[in-house]
Amino acid sequence: MSASFLSIRSLERRLATGNVEPLTFQPGVNVFVGRPNTGKTKWLQTLDFLLGDTGANPYEQSDEEGLAEKYDAAAATLCIADETFRIERRWREAGAKGKVFVGDEGMLAGDFQHWLMEKLGIPLVNFPKGNPMSGQTWPELSFRTLLRHIFRQQRFWSGLVDQQADTEQHASLLLFLGLAERIYSEDYGKLVDLKLKSMRLRARREQYSETLNDLAVGLLDSEDAPLGVNETTVTAALKRLRDTVERLHTRRVEVLTAASNTSLPASDRSRVTELGHARAAALEEVTAARRKRQGAEDRLAEVRRYRADLGAEIERMGRVADASELLADLKVTHCPACDQGIIPYRKPDHCFVCHQHLPEEPEIAGLGEVRLQFEQDRLNAELLEAEELISVLARDVDKQTEASRAADEKLRTIEVELAPARRAVAAVAQADVSAIDVALGKAAERQRQMDRVAAALELGKSLTGQVQALEDEINPLQEKVDEANRSIDFNAAAQKLEDGMNAYLAALNVQRPETWKHSPVEVDISKSTTSFRVGRKRWQGALGGTDSLYFLMAYQYGLLSLSPVPGMHYPGLSIIDVPGEFSGEEVKDSENFIVQPFIDLLAEDGFKGAQLIITGASFDGLKGVHVQKQTHVHVAR
């Protein structure tokens, strides 16, 4: 199934002189041969740069100076299924740095990677770097991250994918195996987001409860204090406070009644009671009169502000009228849209700006003047209405002021008549009433504080409600995600890669018996980790020397073997820059030996369109490969 296979058909570099250095490749195995220092690695660096590197030029990390000036552009022809695309980078052209040109369309490197993955049918996913619940933004699994597995550079042979975090390696393998889009699904991302919100709300609620308890526990009675500040204890405290206030009021009335009976003659008691009721009514009347007076004063102030605004607007309109007389004869000389000078229009009865037919001259001249006069008349009429309304409101303010003064005078008259009776009662009950008033003040203040605590508890209940609402969303989504994860067969996916790697090692043993003397490779993949073992040990601890070379080649072979498997996303391309030496041993004698399994693999029907590009010193005698040879040795001077 070659529909999504990626292969390189040509590669070229353009010298600053305009000359072009080309290479051509074919589907299948391409051996890129040449002695050391013949430029094979530099060519692959150029290809790596073309495939979306965000650097300034292909050679910015090179030890050899002057290459970025020697060449000013590079291009490659890509084949994806039945489509062919030319991509190009021009690092010395103004405005082209950082762009990849696909045909004539320039794309930023990130956009090019999206385009390439879309063409290859590889889904775009975001993955967590570390703990999914850490709160960090999930980065995108880019083509450049995948390319670290596809292209094994000469400097990266000490690990499975050198200088790539374990989380990135794991996510890349999951994507190649067709699992990443199922694990890092939209539902899983939403679930993590909801859980993070729930965690933050829970922490906020707990902190809020602790702070509220520390501040308000002293307001509770001794029997409730050990229970902390909660809805039950606060409700009980408020009920006790209300009962206390009611008892104190009752007691105060009893004390005053007893004092009145003791200090006042029986003939005066009914008059005092009558004056008490009159005083209460007078107080209500005073309050109502003051409220009406304040309302009338506010309305009067508002209308006066409106009158001032009208006066200012009328003054502005007068200035506009004066300016219109001065500017009436000025003509438009420049277009109001583009600010270019206006060319006189040849038809005198048409507008020289919009070219529409002009109405009669007197009509044009009078239009602006009529509109201006209309606005002035309207404003003057509104000003007259405002003056009349101010007069009415001023009279109302005077009326309300007089009513308020009368109410105050009535209250003072009653207070004067009640004063002797108050003094007589106070002489008998002053101490008791004062004590009750102090107790009432303390109870009322404590009641206000408890009311504020009760209001604060409502915020805690609101947080609890928000947490519960999130949990109601989380639970069904968690079941959905768990069900999706249970349907993923990690063992079957790992077995595909494991079988490919062991097939490569078995092919080596067929060619040279006892080449691989170790146990088969075991691949273990889960939702969060990937491990490679040889026997009971991790591969780094079990292997050394050339055996590590065979293992890493087996990894590239295993990935390439996934290319035609339905549902998996390996793009059918492998690029391997073999080092001249590996762990102190020369690789030259093993070159044909390690490449032959790839030749046999890509010759199978299912791999039509897949490609391997591999460097080496000679590859003498290999059959069924396309050879690209470099002969010129670059000598440092």
Buried (B, 14 or more C-beta within 10 A) or exposed (E): BBEBBBBBBBBBBBEEEEEEBEBEBEBBBBBBBBEEBBBBBBBBBBBBBBBBBEBEBBBEEBEEEEBBEEBBBBBBBBBBBEEEBBBBBBBBEEEBEBBBBBEEEBBEBBBBBBBBBEBBEBBBBBBBBEEBEEEEEBBBBBBBBBBBBBBBBBEBBEEBBEEBEBBBBBBBBBBBBBBBBBBBBEEBBBBBEBBBBBBEBBEBBEEBBEEBEEEBBEBBEEEBEEEBBBEEBBEBBBEBBEEBBEEBEEBBEEBBEBBBEEBBEEEBBEEBEEBBEBBEEBEEBBEEBBEBBEEBBEBBEEBBEBBEEBEEBBEEBEEEBEEEEEEEEEEEEEEEEEEEEEEEEEEEEEEBBEEEEEEEEEEEEEEEEEEBEEBBEEBEEBBEBBEEBBEEBBEBBEEBBEBBEEBBEBBEEBEEBBEEBEEBBBEBBEEBBEBBEEBBEEBBEBBEBBEEBBEBBEEBEEBBEBBEEBEEBBEEBBEBBEEBBEEBEBEEBBBBBBBBBBBBBBBBEEEEEEBBEBEBBBBEBBEBEBBBBBEEEEBBEBBEEBBBBBBBBBBBBBBBBBBBBEEBBBBBBBBBBBBBEBBEEEBBEBBBBBBBBBBBBBEEEBBBBBBBBBBBBBBEEBEEBBEBEBEEEEEEE
